[in-house]
Amino acid sequence: MTYVVTDACIRCKYTDCVEVCPVDCFYEGENMLVIHPEECIDCGVCEPECPAEAIVPDTDPKDKDGKWLELNTKYAAEWPNITRKIDAPDDADAMAEETGKLEKYFSPNPGKGD
């Protein structure tokens, strides 16, 4: 098992999870984060830290078809590593409750990392 980031992170990009990760397995895209599944040690400390509840185990029904594991795997290999907390976007709280964000807002562009 590993943890994955779902579309609830898109345009919220809170980084509270990054701050607590003991193995620095988060990678930053332009408007979301992903977890590298081969680096994640399945400790679960990141999951309760996410205000948008965007982090779930890959065994969660939200990832029954494996699309979040696939997306996290693909972009963790392309995006830069992020190891410390940064400010969330100004509209993060407003975006946290929106659904269907993958189709509406996902960007494959990398973030800045650190």
MIVO-497782 format. One record per residue: residue number from 1; residue in one letter; x, y, z of N, C-alpha, C, O in turn. Coordinates in Angstrom, 1 decimal, decimal comma, padded with zeros to 4 digits. Example, Ala and Ser with C-alpha at 12.3 -4.5 7.8 and 13.67 -1.06 7.14 Angstrom:
<rec seq="1" type="A" n_east="013,2" n_north="-005,7" n_up="007,8" ca_east="012,3" ca_north="-004,5" ca_up="007,8" c_east="013,2" c_north="-003,3" c_up="007,8" o_east="014,2" o_north="-003,3" o_up="008,5"/>
<rec seq="2" type="S" n_east="012,8" n_north="-002,2" n_up="007,1" ca_east="013,7" ca_north="-001,1" ca_up="007,1" c_east="012,9" c_north="000,0" c_up="007,9" o_east="013,4" o_north="001,1" o_up="008,0"/>
END
This chain:
<rec seq="1" type="M" n_east="000,8" n_north="-001,2" n_up="000,0" ca_east="000,0" ca_north="000,0" ca_up="000,0" c_east="000,9" c_north="001,2" c_up="000,0" o_east="002,0" o_north="001,3" o_up="000,5"/>
<rec seq="2" type="T" n_east="000,4" n_north="002,3" n_up="-000,6" ca_east="001,0" ca_north="003,6" ca_up="-000,6" c_east="-000,1" c_north="004,6" c_up="-000,5" o_east="-001,3" o_north="004,3" o_up="-000,6"/>
<rec seq="3" type="Y" n_east="000,2" n_north="005,8" n_up="-000,2" ca_east="-000,7" ca_north="006,9" ca_up="-000,2" c_east="-000,7" c_north="007,7" c_up="-001,5" o_east="000,4" o_north="007,7" o_up="-002,2"/>
<rec seq="4" type="V" n_east="-001,8" n_north="008,2" n_up="-001,9" ca_east="-001,9" ca_north="009,0" ca_up="-003,2" c_east="-002,6" c_north="010,3" c_up="-002,9" o_east="-003,4" o_north="010,4" o_up="-002,0"/>
<rec seq="5" type="V" n_east="-002,3" n_north="011,3" n_up="-003,8" ca_east="-003,0" ca_north="012,6" ca_up="-003,7" c_east="-004,1" c_north="012,5" c_up="-004,8" o_east="-003,8" o_north="012,1" o_up="-005,9"/>
<rec seq="6" type="T" n_east="-005,3" n_north="013,0" n_up="-004,4" ca_east="-006,4" ca_north="013,0" ca_up="-005,4" c_east="-006,6" c_north="014,4" c_up="-005,9" o_east="-005,9" o_north="015,3" o_up="-005,5"/>
<rec seq="7" type="D" n_east="-007,6" n_north="014,6" n_up="-006,7" ca_east="-007,9" ca_north="015,9" ca_up="-007,3" c_east="-008,4" c_north="016,9" c_up="-006,3" o_east="-008,5" o_north="018,1" o_up="-006,6"/>
<rec seq="8" type="A" n_east="-008,7" n_north="016,5" n_up="-005,1" ca_east="-009,1" ca_north="017,5" ca_up="-004,0" c_east="-007,9" c_north="018,5" c_up="-003,8" o_east="-008,2" o_north="019,6" o_up="-003,3"/>
<rec seq="9" type="C" n_east="-006,7" n_north="018,1" n_up="-004,1" ca_east="-005,5" ca_north="018,9" ca_up="-004,0" c_east="-005,4" c_north="020,0" c_up="-005,0" o_east="-004,8" o_north="021,1" o_up="-004,8"/>
<rec seq="10" type="I" n_east="-006,0" n_north="019,8" n_up="-006,2" ca_east="-005,9" ca_north="020,7" ca_up="-007,3" c_east="-006,4" c_north="022,1" c_up="-006,9" o_east="-007,5" o_north="022,2" o_up="-006,5"/>
<rec seq="11" type="R" n_east="-005,6" n_north="023,1" n_up="-007,1" ca_east="-005,8" ca_north="024,5" ca_up="-006,8" c_east="-006,0" c_north="024,8" c_up="-005,4" o_east="-006,3" o_north="025,9" o_up="-005,0"/>
<rec seq="12" type="C" n_east="-005,7" n_north="023,8" n_up="-004,5" ca_east="-005,7" ca_north="024,1" ca_up="-003,1" c_east="-004,2" c_north="024,0" c_up="-002,7" o_east="-003,7" o_north="025,0" o_up="-002,1"/>
<rec seq="13" type="K" n_east="-003,5" n_north="022,9" n_up="-003,0" ca_east="-002,1" ca_north="022,8" ca_up="-002,8" c_east="-001,6" c_north="023,2" c_up="-001,5" o_east="-000,6" o_north="024,0" o_up="-001,4"/>
<rec seq="14" type="Y" n_east="-002,3" n_north="022,8" n_up="-000,4" ca_east="-001,8" ca_north="023,0" ca_up="000,9" c_east="-000,6" c_north="022,1" c_up="001,1" o_east="-000,6" o_north="021,0" o_up="000,5"/>
<rec seq="15" type="T" n_east="000,4" n_north="022,6" n_up="001,8" ca_east="001,6" ca_north="021,8" ca_up="001,9" c_east="001,8" c_north="021,3" c_up="003,4" o_east="003,0" o_north="021,0" o_up="003,7"/>
<rec seq="16" type="D" n_east="000,8" n_north="021,3" n_up="004,2" ca_east="000,9" ca_north="020,8" ca_up="005,6" c_east="001,5" c_north="019,4" c_up="005,6" o_east="002,2" o_north="019,0" o_up="006,4"/>
<rec seq="17" type="C" n_east="001,1" n_north="018,6" n_up="004,6" ca_east="001,5" ca_north="017,2" ca_up="004,4" c_east="003,0" c_north="017,1" c_up="004,2" o_east="003,7" o_north="016,2" o_up="004,7"/>
<rec seq="18" type="V" n_east="003,5" n_north="018,0" n_up="003,4" ca_east="004,9" ca_north="018,0" ca_up="003,1" c_east="005,8" c_north="018,2" c_up="004,3" o_east="006,8" o_north="017,6" o_up="004,5"/>
<rec seq="19" type="E" n_east="005,3" n_north="019,1" n_up="005,2" ca_east="006,0" ca_north="019,4" ca_up="006,4" c_east="006,2" c_north="018,2" c_up="007,3" o_east="007,2" o_north="018,2" o_up="008,0"/>
<rec seq="20" type="V" n_east="005,3" n_north="017,3" n_up="007,3" ca_east="005,4" ca_north="016,1" ca_up="008,3" c_east="006,0" c_north="014,9" c_up="007,7" o_east="006,2" o_north="013,9" o_up="008,4"/>
<rec seq="21" type="C" n_east="006,2" n_north="014,8" n_up="006,4" ca_east="006,6" ca_north="013,6" ca_up="005,7" c_east="008,1" c_north="013,3" c_up="006,1" o_east="009,0" o_north="014,1" o_up="005,9"/>
<rec seq="22" type="P" n_east="008,3" n_north="012,1" n_up="006,7" ca_east="009,6" ca_north="011,8" ca_up="007,1" c_east="010,6" c_north="011,4" c_up="006,0" o_east="011,8" o_north="011,3" o_up="006,2"/>
<rec seq="23" type="V" n_east="010,1" n_north="011,1" n_up="004,8" ca_east="010,9" ca_north="010,6" ca_up="003,7" c_east="010,9" c_north="011,6" c_up="002,5" o_east="011,5" o_north="011,2" o_up="001,4"/>
<rec seq="24" type="D" n_east="010,3" n_north="012,7" n_up="002,6" ca_east="010,3" ca_north="013,7" ca_up="001,5" c_east="009,8" c_north="013,1" c_up="000,2" o_east="010,5" o_north="013,2" o_up="-000,8"/>
<rec seq="25" type="C" n_east="008,7" n_north="012,5" n_up="000,2" ca_east="008,2" ca_north="011,8" ca_up="-001,1" c_east="007,2" c_north="012,6" c_up="-001,8" o_east="006,5" o_north="012,1" o_up="-002,7"/>
<rec seq="26" type="F" n_east="007,0" n_north="013,9" n_up="-001,5" ca_east="006,1" ca_north="014,8" ca_up="-002,2" c_east="006,8" c_north="015,5" c_up="-003,4" o_east="007,9" o_north="015,9" o_up="-003,3"/>
<rec seq="27" type="Y" n_east="006,0" n_north="015,7" n_up="-004,5" ca_east="006,5" ca_north="016,3" ca_up="-005,7" c_east="005,5" c_north="017,4" c_up="-006,1" o_east="004,3" o_north="017,2" o_up="-005,9"/>
<rec seq="28" type="E" n_east="006,0" n_north="018,5" n_up="-006,5" ca_east="005,1" ca_north="019,7" ca_up="-006,8" c_east="004,9" c_north="020,0" c_up="-008,2" o_east="005,8" o_north="020,2" o_up="-009,0"/>
<rec seq="29" type="G" n_east="003,6" n_north="020,0" n_up="-008,5" ca_east="003,1" ca_north="020,5" ca_up="-009,8" c_east="002,7" c_north="021,9" c_up="-009,7" o_east="002,7" o_north="022,5" o_up="-008,6"/>
<rec seq="30" type="E" n_east="002,3" n_north="022,5" n_up="-010,8" ca_east="001,9" ca_north="023,9" ca_up="-010,9" c_east="000,7" c_north="024,1" c_up="-009,9" o_east="000,7" o_north="025,2" o_up="-009,3"/>
<rec seq="31" type="N" n_east="-000,2" n_north="023,2" n_up="-009,9" ca_east="-001,4" ca_north="023,5" ca_up="-009,0" c_east="-001,8" c_north="022,3" c_up="-008,1" o_east="-002,9" o_north="022,3" o_up="-007,6"/>
<rec seq="32" type="M" n_east="-000,9" n_north="021,3" n_up="-007,9" ca_east="-001,2" ca_north="020,2" ca_up="-007,0" c_east="000,1" c_north="019,5" c_up="-006,6" o_east="001,2" o_north="019,8" o_up="-007,2"/>
<rec seq="33" type="L" n_east="000,0" n_north="018,7" n_up="-005,6" ca_east="001,1" ca_north="017,8" ca_up="-005,2" c_east="000,8" c_north="016,4" c_up="-005,6" o_east="-000,3" o_north="016,0" o_up="-005,8"/>
<rec seq="34" type="V" n_east="001,9" n_north="015,6" n_up="-005,6" ca_east="001,7" ca_north="014,1" ca_up="-005,8" c_east="002,7" c_north="013,4" c_up="-004,8" o_east="003,7" o_north="014,0" o_up="-004,4"/>
<rec seq="35" type="I" n_east="002,5" n_north="012,2" n_up="-004,6" ca_east="003,3" ca_north="011,3" ca_up="-003,7" c_east="004,0" c_north="010,3" c_up="-004,6" o_east="003,4" o_north="009,7" o_up="-005,4"/>
<rec seq="36" type="H" n_east="005,3" n_north="010,2" n_up="-004,5" ca_east="006,0" ca_north="009,1" ca_up="-005,2" c_east="005,8" c_north="007,8" c_up="-004,5" o_east="006,2" o_north="007,6" o_up="-003,4"/>
<rec seq="37" type="P" n_east="005,0" n_north="006,9" n_up="-005,1" ca_east="004,6" ca_north="005,6" ca_up="-004,5" c_east="005,8" c_north="004,7" c_up="-004,1" o_east="005,6" o_north="003,9" o_up="-003,1"/>
<rec seq="38" type="E" n_east="006,9" n_north="004,8" n_up="-004,7" ca_east="008,0" ca_north="003,9" ca_up="-004,4" c_east="008,8" c_north="004,5" c_up="-003,2" o_east="009,6" o_north="003,8" o_up="-002,6"/>
<rec seq="39" type="E" n_east="008,7" n_north="005,8" n_up="-003,0" ca_east="009,4" ca_north="006,5" ca_up="-001,9" c_east="008,5" c_north="006,5" c_up="-000,6" o_east="009,1" o_north="006,5" o_up="000,5"/>
<rec seq="40" type="C" n_east="007,2" n_north="006,5" n_up="-000,7" ca_east="006,3" ca_north="006,5" ca_up="000,4" c_east="006,5" c_north="005,3" c_up="001,3" o_east="006,5" o_north="004,2" o_up="000,8"/>
<rec seq="41" type="I" n_east="006,6" n_north="005,5" n_up="002,6" ca_east="006,8" ca_north="004,3" ca_up="003,5" c_east="005,5" c_north="003,9" c_up="004,2" o_east="005,5" o_north="003,2" o_up="005,1"/>
<rec seq="42" type="D" n_east="004,4" n_north="004,5" n_up="003,7" ca_east="003,1" ca_north="004,1" ca_up="004,2" c_east="002,9" c_north="004,4" c_up="005,7" o_east="002,1" o_north="003,7" o_up="006,4"/>
<rec seq="43" type="C" n_east="003,5" n_north="005,5" n_up="006,2" ca_east="003,4" ca_north="005,8" ca_up="007,6" c_east="002,0" c_north="006,5" c_up="007,9" o_east="001,5" o_north="006,4" o_up="009,0"/>
<rec seq="44" type="G" n_east="001,5" n_north="007,1" n_up="006,9" ca_east="000,2" ca_north="007,8" ca_up="007,1" c_east="000,1" c_north="009,1" c_up="007,8" o_east="-001,0" o_north="009,6" o_up="008,0"/>
<rec seq="45" type="V" n_east="001,3" n_north="009,7" n_up="008,2" ca_east="001,2" ca_north="010,9" ca_up="008,9" c_east="000,7" c_north="012,1" c_up="008,1" o_east="000,3" o_north="013,1" o_up="008,6"/>
<rec seq="46" type="C" n_east="000,9" n_north="012,0" n_up="006,8" ca_east="000,4" ca_north="013,1" ca_up="005,9" c_east="-001,1" c_north="013,2" c_up="005,8" o_east="-001,6" o_north="014,3" o_up="005,7"/>
<rec seq="47" type="E" n_east="-001,8" n_north="012,0" n_up="005,8" ca_east="-003,2" ca_north="012,0" ca_up="005,5" c_east="-004,0" c_north="012,9" c_up="006,4" o_east="-004,8" o_north="013,7" o_up="005,9"/>
<rec seq="48" type="P" n_east="-003,9" n_north="012,9" n_up="007,7" ca_east="-004,7" ca_north="013,8" ca_up="008,6" c_east="-004,3" c_north="015,2" c_up="008,5" o_east="-005,0" o_north="016,1" o_up="009,0"/>
<rec seq="49" type="E" n_east="-003,1" n_north="015,5" n_up="008,0" ca_east="-002,6" ca_north="016,9" ca_up="007,9" c_east="-003,2" c_north="017,7" c_up="006,7" o_east="-003,2" o_north="018,9" o_up="006,7"/>
<rec seq="50" type="C" n_east="-003,8" n_north="017,0" n_up="005,8" ca_east="-004,4" ca_north="017,7" ca_up="004,6" c_east="-005,7" c_north="018,3" c_up="004,9" o_east="-006,7" o_north="017,6" o_up="005,1"/>
<rec seq="51" type="P" n_east="-005,8" n_north="019,6" n_up="004,8" ca_east="-007,1" ca_north="020,3" ca_up="005,1" c_east="-008,2" c_north="020,0" c_up="004,0" o_east="-009,4" o_north="020,0" o_up="004,3"/>
<rec seq="52" type="A" n_east="-007,7" n_north="019,6" n_up="002,8" ca_east="-008,7" ca_north="019,3" ca_up="001,8" c_east="-009,0" c_north="017,8" c_up="001,7" o_east="-009,8" o_north="017,4" o_up="000,9"/>
<rec seq="53" type="E" n_east="-008,5" n_north="017,0" n_up="002,6" ca_east="-008,7" ca_north="015,6" ca_up="002,6" c_east="-008,4" c_north="014,9" c_up="001,2" o_east="-009,1" o_north="014,1" o_up="000,8"/>
<rec seq="54" type="A" n_east="-007,3" n_north="015,4" n_up="000,6" ca_east="-006,9" ca_north="014,9" ca_up="-000,7" c_east="-006,0" c_north="013,7" c_up="-000,7" o_east="-005,7" o_north="013,1" o_up="-001,7"/>
<rec seq="55" type="I" n_east="-005,5" n_north="013,3" n_up="000,5" ca_east="-004,6" ca_north="012,2" ca_up="000,5" c_east="-005,3" c_north="010,9" c_up="001,1" o_east="-006,0" o_north="011,0" o_up="002,1"/>
<rec seq="56" type="V" n_east="-005,2" n_north="009,9" n_up="000,3" ca_east="-005,9" ca_north="008,6" ca_up="000,7" c_east="-004,9" c_north="007,4" c_up="000,4" o_east="-004,0" o_north="007,5" o_up="-000,4"/>
<rec seq="57" type="P" n_east="-005,2" n_north="006,3" n_up="001,1" ca_east="-004,4" ca_north="005,1" ca_up="000,7" c_east="-004,8" c_north="004,7" c_up="-000,7" o_east="-005,9" o_north="004,9" o_up="-001,1"/>
<rec seq="58" type="D" n_east="-003,9" n_north="004,0" n_up="-001,4" ca_east="-004,3" ca_north="003,6" ca_up="-002,7" c_east="-005,3" c_north="002,5" c_up="-002,7" o_east="-005,8" o_north="002,1" o_up="-003,8"/>
<rec seq="59" type="T" n_east="-005,6" n_north="001,9" n_up="-001,6" ca_east="-006,7" ca_north="000,9" ca_up="-001,4" c_east="-008,0" c_north="001,6" c_up="-001,1" o_east="-009,0" o_north="000,8" o_up="-001,1"/>
<rec seq="60" type="D" n_east="-008,1" n_north="002,9" n_up="-001,0" ca_east="-009,3" ca_north="003,6" ca_up="-000,8" c_east="-010,3" c_north="003,5" c_up="-002,0" o_east="-009,8" o_north="003,5" o_up="-003,1"/>
<rec seq="61" type="P" n_east="-011,6" n_north="003,4" n_up="-001,7" ca_east="-012,5" ca_north="003,4" ca_up="-002,9" c_east="-012,4" c_north="004,6" c_up="-003,8" o_east="-012,8" o_north="004,5" o_up="-005,0"/>
<rec seq="62" type="K" n_east="-011,8" n_north="005,7" n_up="-003,4" ca_east="-011,6" ca_north="006,8" ca_up="-004,3" c_east="-010,6" c_north="006,5" c_up="-005,4" o_east="-010,6" o_north="007,2" o_up="-006,4"/>
<rec seq="63" type="D" n_east="-009,8" n_north="005,4" n_up="-005,2" ca_east="-008,8" ca_north="005,0" ca_up="-006,2" c_east="-009,1" c_north="003,6" c_up="-006,7" o_east="-008,1" o_north="002,9" o_up="-007,0"/>
<rec seq="64" type="K" n_east="-010,4" n_north="003,2" n_up="-006,7" ca_east="-010,7" ca_north="001,8" ca_up="-007,1" c_east="-010,2" c_north="001,4" c_up="-008,5" o_east="-009,9" o_north="000,3" o_up="-008,7"/>
<rec seq="65" type="D" n_east="-010,1" n_north="002,4" n_up="-009,4" ca_east="-009,6" ca_north="002,1" ca_up="-010,7" c_east="-008,1" c_north="002,4" c_up="-010,9" o_east="-007,6" o_north="002,1" o_up="-012,0"/>
<rec seq="66" type="G" n_east="-007,5" n_north="002,8" n_up="-009,8" ca_east="-006,0" ca_north="003,0" ca_up="-009,9" c_east="-005,6" c_north="004,3" c_up="-010,6" o_east="-004,4" o_north="004,5" o_up="-010,8"/>
<rec seq="67" type="K" n_east="-006,5" n_north="005,2" n_up="-011,0" ca_east="-006,1" ca_north="006,4" ca_up="-011,7" c_east="-005,3" c_north="007,3" c_up="-010,9" o_east="-004,4" o_north="008,0" o_up="-011,4"/>
<rec seq="68" type="W" n_east="-005,5" n_north="007,4" n_up="-009,6" ca_east="-004,7" ca_north="008,3" ca_up="-008,7" c_east="-003,3" c_north="007,8" c_up="-008,5" o_east="-002,3" o_north="008,5" o_up="-008,5"/>
<rec seq="69" type="L" n_east="-003,2" n_north="006,5" n_up="-008,4" ca_east="-001,9" ca_north="005,8" ca_up="-008,3" c_east="-001,1" c_north="006,1" c_up="-009,6" o_east="000,1" o_north="006,4" o_up="-009,5"/>
<rec seq="70" type="E" n_east="-001,7" n_north="005,9" n_up="-010,7" ca_east="-001,1" ca_north="006,1" ca_up="-012,0" c_east="-000,7" c_north="007,6" c_up="-012,1" o_east="000,5" o_north="007,9" o_up="-012,6"/>
<rec seq="71" type="L" n_east="-001,5" n_north="008,5" n_up="-011,8" ca_east="-001,2" ca_north="010,0" ca_up="-011,9" c_east="-000,1" c_north="010,3" c_up="-011,0" o_east="000,9" o_north="011,0" o_up="-011,4"/>
<rec seq="72" type="N" n_east="-000,1" n_north="009,9" n_up="-009,7" ca_east="001,0" ca_north="010,2" ca_up="-008,8" c_east="002,3" c_north="009,6" c_up="-009,2" o_east="003,3" o_north="010,2" o_up="-009,1"/>
<rec seq="73" type="T" n_east="002,3" n_north="008,4" n_up="-009,8" ca_east="003,5" ca_north="007,7" ca_up="-010,3" c_east="004,1" c_north="008,5" c_up="-011,4" o_east="005,3" o_north="008,8" o_up="-011,4"/>
<rec seq="74" type="K" n_east="003,3" n_north="008,9" n_up="-012,4" ca_east="003,7" ca_north="009,6" ca_up="-013,6" c_east="004,3" c_north="010,9" c_up="-013,2" o_east="005,5" o_north="011,2" o_up="-013,6"/>
<rec seq="75" type="Y" n_east="003,6" n_north="011,7" n_up="-012,4" ca_east="004,1" ca_north="013,1" ca_up="-012,2" c_east="005,2" c_north="013,2" c_up="-011,1" o_east="005,9" o_north="014,1" o_up="-011,1"/>
<rec seq="76" type="A" n_east="005,3" n_north="012,2" n_up="-010,2" ca_east="006,4" ca_north="012,2" ca_up="-009,3" c_east="007,7" c_north="012,0" c_up="-010,0" o_east="008,7" o_north="012,4" o_up="-009,5"/>
<rec seq="77" type="A" n_east="007,6" n_north="011,3" n_up="-011,1" ca_east="008,9" ca_north="011,1" ca_up="-011,9" c_east="009,2" c_north="012,4" c_up="-012,7" o_east="010,4" o_north="012,5" o_up="-013,2"/>
<rec seq="78" type="E" n_east="008,3" n_north="013,3" n_up="-012,9" ca_east="008,5" ca_north="014,5" ca_up="-013,8" c_east="008,6" c_north="015,8" c_up="-013,0" o_east="009,3" o_north="016,7" o_up="-013,4"/>
<rec seq="79" type="W" n_east="008,0" n_north="015,9" n_up="-011,9" ca_east="007,9" ca_north="017,2" ca_up="-011,1" c_east="009,1" c_north="017,2" c_up="-010,1" o_east="009,6" o_north="016,2" o_up="-009,7"/>
<rec seq="80" type="P" n_east="009,4" n_north="018,4" n_up="-009,7" ca_east="010,5" ca_north="018,6" ca_up="-008,6" c_east="010,0" c_north="018,2" c_up="-007,2" o_east="008,8" o_north="018,4" o_up="-006,9"/>
<rec seq="81" type="N" n_east="010,9" n_north="017,7" n_up="-006,5" ca_east="010,7" ca_north="017,4" ca_up="-005,1" c_east="010,4" c_north="018,6" c_up="-004,2" o_east="011,0" o_north="019,7" o_up="-004,5"/>
<rec seq="82" type="I" n_east="009,5" n_north="018,5" n_up="-003,3" ca_east="009,2" ca_north="019,6" ca_up="-002,4" c_east="009,3" c_north="019,1" c_up="-001,0" o_east="008,7" o_north="018,0" o_up="-000,7"/>
<rec seq="83" type="T" n_east="010,0" n_north="019,7" n_up="-000,1" ca_east="010,3" ca_north="019,2" ca_up="001,2" c_east="009,9" c_north="020,1" c_up="002,4" o_east="010,1" o_north="019,8" o_up="003,5"/>
<rec seq="84" type="R" n_east="009,4" n_north="021,3" n_up="002,0" ca_east="009,0" ca_north="022,2" ca_up="003,1" c_east="007,7" c_north="022,9" c_up="002,7" o_east="007,3" o_north="023,0" o_up="001,6"/>
<rec seq="85" type="K" n_east="007,1" n_north="023,3" n_up="003,8" ca_east="005,8" ca_north="024,0" ca_up="003,6" c_east="005,9" c_north="025,4" c_up="002,9" o_east="006,8" o_north="026,1" o_up="003,2"/>
<rec seq="86" type="I" n_east="005,0" n_north="025,6" n_up="002,0" ca_east="004,9" ca_north="026,9" ca_up="001,4" c_east="003,5" c_north="027,4" c_up="001,5" o_east="002,6" o_north="026,7" o_up="002,0"/>
<rec seq="87" type="D" n_east="003,3" n_north="028,7" n_up="001,2" ca_east="001,9" ca_north="029,2" ca_up="001,3" c_east="001,0" c_north="028,6" c_up="000,3" o_east="001,4" o_north="028,4" o_up="-000,9"/>
<rec seq="88" type="A" n_east="-000,2" n_north="028,4" n_up="000,7" ca_east="-001,3" ca_north="027,9" ca_up="-000,2" c_east="-001,7" c_north="029,0" c_up="-001,1" o_east="-001,6" o_north="030,2" o_up="-000,7"/>
<rec seq="89" type="P" n_east="-002,3" n_north="028,7" n_up="-002,2" ca_east="-002,8" ca_north="029,8" ca_up="-003,1" c_east="-003,9" c_north="030,6" c_up="-002,3" o_east="-004,5" o_north="030,1" o_up="-001,4"/>
<rec seq="90" type="D" n_east="-004,1" n_north="031,9" n_up="-002,7" ca_east="-005,0" ca_north="032,7" ca_up="-002,0" c_east="-006,5" c_north="032,2" c_up="-002,0" o_east="-007,2" o_north="032,4" o_up="-001,1"/>
<rec seq="91" type="D" n_east="-006,8" n_north="031,5" n_up="-003,1" ca_east="-008,2" ca_north="031,0" ca_up="-003,2" c_east="-008,3" c_north="029,5" c_up="-002,8" o_east="-009,3" o_north="028,8" o_up="-003,1"/>
<rec seq="92" type="A" n_east="-007,3" n_north="029,0" n_up="-002,0" ca_east="-007,3" ca_north="027,5" ca_up="-001,7" c_east="-008,5" c_north="027,1" c_up="-000,9" o_east="-009,1" o_north="026,1" o_up="-001,2"/>
<rec seq="93" type="D" n_east="-008,9" n_north="027,9" n_up="000,1" ca_east="-010,1" ca_north="027,6" ca_up="000,9" c_east="-011,4" c_north="027,5" c_up="000,1" o_east="-012,2" o_north="026,6" o_up="000,3"/>
<rec seq="94" type="A" n_east="-011,5" n_north="028,4" n_up="-000,8" ca_east="-012,7" ca_north="028,5" ca_up="-001,7" c_east="-012,7" c_north="027,3" c_up="-002,7" o_east="-013,8" o_north="026,7" o_up="-003,0"/>
<rec seq="95" type="M" n_east="-011,5" n_north="026,8" n_up="-003,1" ca_east="-011,4" ca_north="025,7" ca_up="-004,0" c_east="-011,5" c_north="024,3" c_up="-003,3" o_east="-011,8" o_north="023,3" o_up="-004,0"/>
<rec seq="96" type="A" n_east="-011,4" n_north="024,3" n_up="-002,0" ca_east="-011,3" ca_north="023,0" ca_up="-001,3" c_east="-012,6" c_north="022,1" c_up="-001,5" o_east="-012,5" o_north="020,9" o_up="-001,5"/>
<rec seq="97" type="E" n_east="-013,7" n_north="022,8" n_up="-001,6" ca_east="-015,0" ca_north="022,0" ca_up="-001,6" c_east="-015,4" c_north="021,7" c_up="-003,1" o_east="-016,4" o_north="020,9" o_up="-003,3"/>
<rec seq="98" type="E" n_east="-014,7" n_north="022,2" n_up="-004,0" ca_east="-015,1" ca_north="022,0" ca_up="-005,4" c_east="-014,8" c_north="020,6" c_up="-005,8" o_east="-013,8" o_north="020,0" o_up="-005,4"/>
<rec seq="99" type="T" n_east="-015,7" n_north="020,0" n_up="-006,7" ca_east="-015,5" ca_north="018,6" ca_up="-007,2" c_east="-015,2" c_north="018,7" c_up="-008,7" o_east="-015,4" o_north="019,7" o_up="-009,3"/>
<rec seq="100" type="G" n_east="-014,7" n_north="017,5" n_up="-009,2" ca_east="-014,4" ca_north="017,4" ca_up="-010,6" c_east="-013,2" c_north="018,3" c_up="-011,1" o_east="-013,2" o_north="018,8" o_up="-012,2"/>
<rec seq="101" type="K" n_east="-012,3" n_north="018,6" n_up="-010,2" ca_east="-011,2" ca_north="019,5" ca_up="-010,5" c_east="-010,2" c_north="018,9" c_up="-011,5" o_east="-009,5" o_north="019,7" o_up="-012,1"/>
<rec seq="102" type="L" n_east="-010,1" n_north="017,6" n_up="-011,6" ca_east="-009,1" ca_north="017,0" ca_up="-012,5" c_east="-009,4" c_north="017,5" c_up="-014,0" o_east="-008,6" o_north="017,9" o_up="-014,7"/>
<rec seq="103" type="E" n_east="-010,7" n_north="017,4" n_up="-014,3" ca_east="-011,1" ca_north="017,7" ca_up="-015,7" c_east="-011,1" c_north="019,2" c_up="-015,9" o_east="-010,8" o_north="019,7" o_up="-017,0"/>
<rec seq="104" type="K" n_east="-011,4" n_north="020,0" n_up="-014,9" ca_east="-011,5" ca_north="021,5" ca_up="-015,0" c_east="-010,1" c_north="022,2" c_up="-014,9" o_east="-009,9" o_north="023,1" o_up="-015,7"/>
<rec seq="105" type="Y" n_east="-009,3" n_north="021,8" n_up="-014,0" ca_east="-008,1" ca_north="022,6" ca_up="-013,6" c_east="-006,7" c_north="021,9" c_up="-013,7" o_east="-005,7" o_north="022,6" o_up="-013,6"/>
<rec seq="106" type="F" n_east="-006,6" n_north="020,6" n_up="-013,8" ca_east="-005,3" ca_north="020,0" ca_up="-013,7" c_east="-004,3" c_north="020,5" c_up="-014,7" o_east="-004,6" o_north="020,7" o_up="-015,9"/>
<rec seq="107" type="S" n_east="-003,1" n_north="020,8" n_up="-014,2" ca_east="-002,0" ca_north="021,2" ca_up="-015,1" c_east="-000,9" c_north="020,2" c_up="-015,0" o_east="-000,5" o_north="019,9" o_up="-013,9"/>
<rec seq="108" type="P" n_east="-000,4" n_north="019,7" n_up="-016,1" ca_east="000,8" ca_north="018,8" ca_up="-016,1" c_east="002,1" c_north="019,6" c_up="-015,9" o_east="003,2" o_north="018,9" o_up="-015,8"/>
<rec seq="109" type="N" n_east="002,1" n_north="020,9" n_up="-015,8" ca_east="003,3" ca_north="021,7" ca_up="-015,6" c_east="003,9" c_north="021,5" c_up="-014,2" o_east="003,2" o_north="021,3" o_up="-013,3"/>
<rec seq="110" type="P" n_east="005,2" n_north="021,5" n_up="-014,2" ca_east="005,9" ca_north="021,3" ca_up="-012,9" c_east="005,7" c_north="022,6" c_up="-012,0" o_east="005,5" o_north="023,7" o_up="-012,5"/>
<rec seq="111" type="G" n_east="005,9" n_north="022,4" n_up="-010,7" ca_east="006,0" ca_north="023,5" ca_up="-009,8" c_east="007,4" c_north="023,9" c_up="-009,6" o_east="008,3" o_north="023,6" o_up="-010,5"/>
<rec seq="112" type="K" n_east="007,7" n_north="024,7" n_up="-008,6" ca_east="009,1" ca_north="025,2" ca_up="-008,4" c_east="009,9" c_north="024,2" c_up="-007,6" o_east="011,1" o_north="024,2" o_up="-007,7"/>
<rec seq="113" type="G" n_east="009,3" n_north="023,4" n_up="-006,7" ca_east="010,1" ca_north="022,5" ca_up="-005,8" c_east="010,9" c_north="023,4" c_up="-004,9" o_east="010,7" o_north="024,6" o_up="-004,7"/>
<rec seq="114" type="D" n_east="011,9" n_north="022,7" n_up="-004,3" ca_east="012,8" ca_north="023,5" ca_up="-003,4" c_east="014,2" c_north="022,9" c_up="-003,5" o_east="015,1" o_north="023,4" o_up="-002,9"/>
END
